[in-house]
Amino acid sequence: MIQKLINAYCRLLAWLMVAALALMVLMVFGNVVMRYGFNSGITLSEELSRWLFVWMTFMGAIVALNERAHLGTDSLVSRLPVLGRKLCLAASLALMLYVCWLIYQGGWEQVKINWDTTSAVMETSMGYFYASGVLFAVLAAPILLAQLARLLSGRMSEGELVGIRESEDAPHSNAQP
């Protein structure tokens, strides 16, 4: 049930990333054409593209976390017995939850500090820019908690105990029962 909800919001994030990337491409390409062809430009496009890129990066990190698609190395962990792999995975999930907490705290402080500061071109609160970190922490934590719950309840297979992929091209499975 929880994993279905997580998968649903990851699909939504994937569509939002597609929309953000399409908008970025249109704005940047349109701005290049306008600058070289008509000696003018859209002042908003550079700043908005930068904001969309930051938001898209955080959304992509959430989706990759759910799909266990981040790259890493398993040269030590893969040689451990099953109990050692479980302990390493539990420790790494606990550390990632702590990092989510730190990102949430720092992001929230930045939102509060910059709420009354406006961006140069869009004149929008800079708090929205820093809210991307807060959203990341809030949406990444349930994914990590679900993985930790699966590990602690014994519902995680031995193959899932090493939480990385060896290659970007390697097939992946979205770890869920």
C-alpha positions in Angstrom: 0.0 0.0 0.0 2.7 2.5 1.0 4.9 1.5 -1.9 2.0 2.0 -4.3 1.6 5.5 -3.0 5.4 6.2 -3.2 5.4 4.8 -6.8 2.5 7.1 -7.7 4.1 10.2 -6.5 7.4 9.2 -8.2 5.4 8.8 -11.5 4.0 12.3 -10.9 7.5 13.6 -10.2 8.7 12.0 -13.4 6.0 13.8 -15.4 6.8 17.1 -13.7 10.5 16.6 -14.6 9.5 16.0 -18.3 7.4 19.2 -18.2 10.3 21.2 -16.6 12.8 19.9 -19.0 10.6 20.7 -22.0 9.9 24.2 -20.7 13.7 24.7 -20.1 14.5 23.6 -23.7 11.8 25.8 -25.2 12.9 28.9 -23.1 16.6 28.5 -23.7 16.2 27.7 -27.5 13.7 30.5 -27.9 16.0 32.9 -26.1 18.9 31.9 -28.3 16.9 32.4 -31.5 15.6 35.8 -30.2 19.0 37.0 -29.3 20.7 36.1 -32.6 17.7 36.6 -34.9 16.0 39.6 -33.4 18.6 41.1 -31.1 16.2 40.8 -28.1 15.4 38.1 -25.6 13.2 36.9 -22.8 14.8 38.1 -19.6 12.8 35.6 -17.5 14.1 32.5 -19.3 17.6 32.3 -17.8 16.4 32.6 -14.2 13.4 30.4 -14.6 15.5 27.8 -16.3 17.9 27.8 -13.4 15.1 27.4 -10.9 13.5 24.5 -12.9 16.9 22.8 -13.2 17.3 22.9 -9.4 13.8 21.6 -8.8 14.2 18.9 -11.5 17.5 17.7 -9.9 15.8 17.2 -6.5 12.8 15.5 -8.0 15.1 13.2 -10.0 17.0 12.3 -6.9 13.7 11.2 -5.3 12.8 9.1 -8.2 16.3 7.5 -8.4 16.1 6.8 -4.7 12.9 4.9 -5.1 14.2 3.0 -8.0 17.5 2.4 -6.2 19.2 3.8 -9.3 22.1 5.7 -7.7 25.5 4.4 -8.7 27.9 3.1 -6.1 30.5 0.5 -5.3 29.8 -2.8 -3.5 33.3 -4.3 -3.4 33.2 -4.6 0.4 29.5 -5.1 1.1 29.1 -7.9 -1.5 31.8 -9.9 0.3 30.0 -9.8 3.6 27.7 -12.5 4.9 24.0 -11.8 4.8 23.9 -10.4 8.3 26.7 -8.0 7.5 24.9 -6.8 4.4 21.8 -6.3 6.4 23.6 -4.3 9.0 25.4 -2.2 6.4 22.1 -1.5 4.6 20.4 -0.6 7.9 23.2 1.7 8.8 23.2 3.4 5.4 19.4 3.8 5.5 19.6 5.3 9.0 22.4 7.7 7.8 20.3 8.7 4.8 17.3 9.4 7.0 19.6 11.6 9.2 20.8 13.5 6.1 17.2 14.0 5.0 16.6 15.5 8.4 19.6 17.8 8.0 18.5 18.8 4.5 15.0 19.5 5.8 16.3 21.6 8.7 18.7 23.6 6.5 16.2 24.0 3.7 13.5 25.2 6.0 15.8 27.7 7.6 16.8 29.0 4.1 13.1 29.3 3.2 12.4 31.3 6.3 15.5 33.5 5.8 14.8 34.2 2.1 11.1 34.4 2.2 11.1 38.2 2.0 14.0 38.3 -0.6 12.8 38.3 -4.2 14.7 37.0 -7.2 16.2 39.5 -9.6 14.1 39.0 -12.7 11.0 37.1 -11.7 10.6 39.1 -8.4 9.4 35.9 -6.7 10.2 34.9 -3.2 13.6 33.1 -3.0 11.9 30.9 -0.4 10.4 28.9 -3.3 13.8 28.2 -4.6 15.0 26.8 -1.3 11.8 24.9 -0.8 13.2 22.3 -3.3 15.4 20.9 -0.5 12.5 20.8 1.9 10.4 18.9 -0.6 13.2 16.5 -1.3 13.6 15.7 2.4 9.9 15.3 3.0 9.4 13.0 -0.1 12.7 11.0 0.3 12.1 10.1 4.0 9.1 7.8 3.3 11.0 5.9 0.7 13.9 5.3 3.1 11.5 4.4 5.9 9.6 1.9 3.7 12.9 0.3 2.7 14.0 0.2 6.3 10.7 -1.4 7.4 11.1 -4.0 4.7 14.6 -4.8 5.8 13.7 -5.0 9.5 10.6 -7.1 8.8 12.6 -9.6 6.8 10.7 -9.0 3.6 13.8 -7.9 1.6 15.5 -10.5 -0.5 19.2 -11.2 -0.4 19.6 -9.6 -3.8 18.2 -6.3 -2.5 20.7 -6.1 0.4 23.3 -4.4 -1.8 21.5 -1.1 -2.6 23.4 0.0 -5.7 23.5 -0.7 -9.4 26.8 -1.6 -11.0 26.1 0.3 -14.2 23.6 2.9 -15.5 22.6 0.4 -18.2 22.0 -2.5 -15.8 18.4 -3.4 -15.5 16.9 -2.5 -12.1 14.0 -3.6 -10.1 11.9 -1.4 -8.0 12.3 -3.2 -4.7 8.7 -4.1 -3.6 6.9 -7.2 -2.8 
